[in-house]
Amino acid sequence: MLADATEHALNHERDLPNFICTQTTRRFEDFNGKNGWRPIDIIVERLTYFEHREDYKVIELNGLPASIPHEQLNGASSSGEFGSVLKSIFSPETETEFNWQNWFKLRGRRMHVISYRVAASKSNYHIKVPLQKLDLVTGYHGLIFIDAQRRTVHRITLHPDGVPPSFPIQDVSLALDYEYNRVGDVDYLLPLQFELRSRERNLLVKNDVDYDNYRKFSAESNITFGR
């Protein structure tokens, strides 16, 4: 089962076509740590996946048309949802430790739940604070949910290990769900939902991200990478 899941994870990013989808991010904050989440904003972006690179274009902010560069959006963010996180966990060079945990039913499918752990010395997971020019590489652990029938990954959770108490970002956690979406005439396993949580001193931050409206990248589309 793990061998089949590994083969899919390592080839997943390579096999993805060029496509466009809509990414909607709802950001929240909690000042008292009691899950009293207060909405901050809603960001709608056109996400273009072209030649295995992601490009984001903000098209709407709080219901109004916007053209703010993605890089200038303040607050927490993440990347790698379209394959690099998955690939890193299953890469032989990472030497991930896997252990079977139990069964779970996810969106009607029976799943193997596998715990995993990656040592800091083998990790390429970064927690960045751009304004302070901080970039921390940590080990991490979490759970992987593998479809018992197709043996593909449908959910990943991730928690960094060994974050120094002095680092400004603490208690980071993420959960990423994949589901089949049709692009052109083929169904591909693509991001469905993503949740990112963290703590900055006494402030809790949460991003809820949805991906939808997948469609094939057409000849009429154009893209310019600014990075």
N, C-alpha and C positions, 0 to 999 in steps of 0.2 A: 504493500500500500504506500509506504513512504517512498519507495523507488519510483513508482508511477507519479506520485505528487511532485517529487523532485524533478523528474523529466519535464513535466508540464511547466513548473515554475521557472526552470532555467531557459525554456524555449518560449515562454509566454510573451515576453516583450518583443522578441524577434518576429513573432508571427502576427502581431497586431497590424492592421492596415492603417493608412492615413484616414483620420476622421475628425469630425467636429462635434462637440457636445456643449451643453449648458451646465455650468457649475454655479450653484446657489449656496452662498455661505451666510449663515445666520450666527452672529457673534453675540455673546452674553458675558456679563461679569457679575460677581457676587462679592460684596464687601465684608460680609459677616461670616462667611464660611458655612452657612446653614442651608445651602441650595436655594437661596432666595435670588434666583437668576433674574437680572435686569437686561432687557434687550439693548444692544448697542447699535447695531445696524444690520442691514441685509444687502449683500453684495452679489450681483449677478454678473458672471463673466462668460465670455465665449472662450472655451478651451479648445485649442487646435493641437492635435497630435499628428505631427508631420515628420516623417523619416526618423521616428523614435525619439522625438524631442517634443516637450510640452511648451506651449506658448499661451499666455493668458491675456485677454483683453477685457477690461472692465467696460460693461455696456450699460449698467444700471446701478444706482446707489439709492437705497431707501425709496424705491419706486420711481425715481427720476432718472432720465438719461444722464450718463456720466462717461468721461473719457480719462479718468485718473489712471496713470500707469500702475500696473500690478505691483511693481517694486516699491511704490510710494504709499501703499496701504499700510497703515500702522497696525500694530498688534501681532498676535500669534499667527503663524502660517506653517504649512508643511508642503512637502513635495514627495514624489516617488510612488504615488498611488497607482500608477499605470504599469508597474512591474518591477522597479528597482528594489523596493522594500522586500517584495516576495523573493526576488532573485538573490538578494543578499543573505536571507535566512537559509536558503537551501543550497547556496554555493558551497562546494567541497572545501574551498579555502577558508571559509568561515568556521568550519569544524563545530557546527551547532550540535548541542546535546539535545536529543529528542526523547520524550517518554510518553507512552500512551496513557491517557487519563480515564476517559469514559465515553459514553455515547451521548449525543444531543440531537434534537430535531430542530432544524433551522429552515424556515420557510417551506415546510413540508418535506424536507429531505433529511435522511438519516446521516449523521456526521460522526466521524471519528474525531475526538477532541485530543489533541496532542500538545503537551507542554514543551517549551523549548527554552534554551538559554544560550546566549552568545557572550563569550568573554570579551573584556575591553580590548585585549591585545589583538583580537581578530575582528573588531567592530569597525564599521564605517558609518555609524549612526551619529549625527551631529545635533547638538542643541546650540543654536546661535542666538546671540543678542547683538544685532547689527549696530545699534546706536552706541554700544559700549565696546564694539569690536571684539566680542567674546565668541569663541567657537570651541565647544567642549565635545570631545568624543567619549562616549560611554559604552559599556556593555549593556545588554538588555535581555529581558525575558518576556514571555507571554504565552498565548495559546493560539493554536492553529486548528481550524475546523475544516476537515477534509470530507468531501462527499463520498459516502461509502460505495456508491455505484460507479460514478465517473472518476473518482479519485483525483479531484481537483479542489483547490483551496477556495473556500467561500467566505471565510472570515479570518482576520488576523487581529490579535491584540498585542500591544507592545508597551513595556514599562522600562525606562532606563534604570540602570543600576549604578550605584556609587557616585551620585551627583554630590559634590562637596557642599556642605551647609552654607558656605559663603557665596555660592553661585546664585545669581538673582532669580533664576527660573528653577522651580522645584515641582515635585509631584506631577511630572509629565506622564500622560497616558494617552494612548490612541487606540481606536478600534476602527477597522476598515472592512467593509462588506463588499463582496463581488457578486454579480448576478449576470446571467446571459442577456445580451442586448444584440439586436440585429443591426449590422452595418453592411449596407448593400444587400447581398443575398445570403450572408453567412452570419451565424450567431457566434459572438465572442464573449468570453468571460471578462467583464469590465466593471470598474468601480460603480457601486450603487449608492452607498452612504459612507460617511467618514465622520468620526468624532475625535476632536483633539481637546484635551484638558491640561491645564497647568496652573501653577500658583506663583504669583509674583509678590513676595512678602505676604501681606494679609489679603491680597486680591486674588480671587479665583477667576479664571478665564476659561470659556468654553466656546468652541467653534463646532457648529453642526453643519455638515456639508452634504448636499444632494447633487447627484449627477443624473441628467436625463437628456432627452432629445438628441440621442446619438444619430449621426448621419454621416454618410461617406463624404470625404474631402473631394470636392469637385474641381474640374479644370477652371471654373470661374472664380474659385477661392484664391486668395492671395495671402501671403504671410511673410513678415519680415522679422527675423530674430534680432532683438536689441541687446542680447547678452552674448 
